[in-house]
Amino acid sequence: MKDRKKIAVKDKLEIQRLIKVVDFDLSKNITRPHKHNGYLELVFLSSTSGKHIIDGQESIIKTPCLLIIQKDNVHHWELVNPVKGFVLLIKDAFVSQSLDLEINRLVGSICSFNTIYFDEGAVFENLLKLLAVEDNKICQEGLFKAFLAKVLECKASSKQAKSTQQNLYDRFCDLLNKEVRVVNHVAHYASQLNTSPQNLSANCKINADLTASEVLAGYIIKEAKRLLFYTANSISEVAYALGFSDKSNFSKYFKRYTGMTPSEFKKQEN
């Protein structure tokens, strides 16, 4: 007999797959409250009606739309068959292992919403159909990034305005993406954004559940991985390029956030 006091935890991804796209299963048009085991679920609906309840907040389904269900959300839906659409499942590791800094920012931006409505859905269907049959990791990242970017582009063009807090976080990430050389000081970026380090960190915490220092560290570590993986630079040269005074400080910083030294990372990737 099922324990009705516990929220069901579902895992729809095979262990070896980090990203997966499937057609919406018509037998799942009505679900009981549950949450997901370590993955983000994006549900694109092109044709149906009904309602979606996420963490107690009800949304009326108007297609085409995208439902965003994070790993800790408790949700269920009641949809009218036949439901047409796709379910996109993304493990945390797919995002964290990517060397494309923009993917992490786009995921963070998407996750500030529960539901996004569109005027037209063909572009999203086409991208998801391509992603469903793609096995090459680089191509998967490119298609996923394109999907997220188009979703946010349509969100912006439909005048569903972001809050000032979200704008500050996005502007911080934009600065980091545009920097030729990332500076490992939050105050440096806070000054450019005309805010205090404390306010910037508070905004990052609201929008990404990370402090400004942790967001900055994420960019530095991803850039370090790219330099270690794609260039012939020595570890000392990478440390200098990223603004560290010496190889030792860089190695300690890298291990703090990755659990391994730069040398171990290079050996693992080779």
Buried (B, 14 or more C-beta within 10 A) or exposed (E): EEEEEEEBEEEBBEEEEBBBBEEBEEEEBEBEEBBBEEBBBBBBBBEBEBEBBBEEEEBEBEBBBBBBBBBEBBBBBEBEEEBBBBBBBBBEEBBBEBBBBBBBBBBBBBBBBBBBBBEEBEBBBEBBBBBBEBEEEEEBBBBBBBBBBBBBEBBEEEEEEBEEBBBBBBBBBEBBEEEEEBBBEBEBBBEEBEBEBEBBBBBBBBBBEBBBBBBBBBBBBBBBBBBBEEEEEEBBEBBBBBEBEEBEEBBEBBBEEBEBBBEBBBEEEE
